[in-house]
Every structure is written in structure tokens, then in C-alpha cells.
Amino acid sequence: MLLQYKRYIITQQQQVVVTHKHTHKEKNMFNQAIDTVQSGKKVIVNTFVKDEVVQKELIKLIEAQTKFYQGWVDTTLTLAQTLVSSFKDTVYKGAK
């Protein structure tokens, strides 16, 4: 029983390492989605807003939103990595 438990822990650790390696890829995936949505907003603003002053301000707002959302994704993924790593360490110490 103890041997099966230790094998389970080792398997879980390997999965955590694999998950950890893919985080950069996930970040890029989220940033691409954010960029797509924000680019759509810019197209709508450029198409329907005729006043150049208002148009410029709306574009500034959209760019600020883009930076905010990308920062939020980065922070969230870093937090998730930290929690998984901490959980892995806690479980591994408990298995010894």
C-alpha cells in the first residue's frame, strides 16, 4: 500500500513538472485571445467613431485595457504555479 502511494506521488510530481513547462505556452495563448478581442474593439472604434479626438481616447483606453488584462493573466498564472509547486512540496514531504 505504501509503495502504491509513493508511486502515485511520483506520478503527480511528474504531471506538475509537465504542467509547469507549459505555462509560457498558456500565457501566449491567453495573450493572443486578449489581443484578438482588443483588436476587434479597435476596428469597431475606427469604423463607427468619426470624431478623431474621441477615437484617439478610446484607442488609449483599449490599449490600457490590453496591458491590464495581460498583466492579470501573468499574475494569475504565476499564482497558479506557486500554488501547484507549494502543494507538490507539501504532498512530497508527507509521502516521506
N, C-alpha and C positions, 0 to 999 in steps of 0.2 A: 504494500500500500504506500509506504513512504517513497519507494523507488518510482512508482507511478506519479506521485505528487511532484517529485523533483523533475521528472521528465516534462510534466505539464508546465512547471515554472520555466524550464529552459526553453520550451516551445514558445511560451508567452514572451520571453525576453527576445527571442529571435524575431517575433512579429513586431515588437516595439521598435527594434532596430530598423526593420524594413519600413515601418510607418514613418519613423524619424527621417529616413533618407528621402522620402517622397514629399516632404513638406515644402521644399523650394518649388517643386513642380505644382503643388496645390496652390501656392501663393501666386504663381504666374497664371494659373487657371482663373483664380478669383480676380486678379488684376485685369485680365483680358475681358472678363464679363463686365467689370466695372467700366472699363474703357469703352466697351460697346454701347452700354446704356448711356453713358455720358456723351459719347459722340452723337448718339441719336438725339439727345436733348439739344446739342449744339445745332444740328441740322434743322430741328424744329424752330429754334430761335432765329436762325439765319433765314429761314423760309418765311416765317409769319410775322416777325417783329421788324417793322420798317424803319423805326426811329433808331439811328445809329448809336446815340448815347445810351438808350435803354438796352440795345443789343449788346454793346460792349460790357455793360454792367452785369447783364445776365450771363454772358460768357465767363466773366470773372467769377461769378457765383458758382457756375458749373465746374470750373477748374478748381475752386476751393473745395467743393464737394468731392471731387475726384481725389484730391490729396487726402481729405479726411477719411473717405472710405478705404483707400489703400492703406492708410495708417492703421485704421481699425482692424483690417484683415491681418496685417502684420502682427499687431498686438495680440489678437485672438489666437493666431497660430502659435506664437511664442508661448502664450499662456498654456495652450493645449500641450505643447511639447514639454513644458515644465511639469505639468500635472502628470503626464504619462511617465516621464522619467522618474518623478518622485514616487509614483505608485509602483513602478518597476523595482526601484531600490527597496521600498518597504516590503514588497512581496518576496523579493530575493533574500532579504535579511531574515524574513520569517521562515523561509524554507531551510535555512542553515540550521 
